[in-house]
C-alpha cells in the first residue's frame, strides 16, 4: 500500500494540474486513510465487499466443488 501512497503524493505534488483537480485529489487522500480505520469500520467494509464469513465459506466450498467436478 505504501507504493500507492507514494504515487498519490507524487500526483498531488504535480503543480501543473488545475487547482480543482489538485483539490479533489487532496480531499480523496484525506478521506482514505485505512491505517486510521477502527476494527469495526474495517469489518464493515470487508462484509460489504465479501459478505459475511458464512457466505464467503459457502462460496469457497462451491468453487472447490466446481473445480473438482470439472477435473
C-alpha positions, 0 to 999 in steps of 0.5 A, a space after each residue: 500500500 505504501 507504493 500507492 501512497 507514494 504515487 498519490 503524493 507524487 500526483 498531488 505534488 504535480 503543480 501543473 494540474 488545475 487547482 480543482 483537480 489538485 483539490 479533489 485529489 487532496 480531499 480523496 487522500 484525506 478521506 482514505 486513510 485505512 491505517 486510521 480505520 477502527 476494527 469495526 469500520 474495517 469489518 464493515 467494509 470487508 462484509 460489504 465487499 465479501 459478505 459475511 464469513 458464512 457466505 464467503 465459506 459457502 462460496 469457497 466450498 462451491 468453487 472447490 466443488 466446481 473445480 473438482 467436478 470439472 477435473 
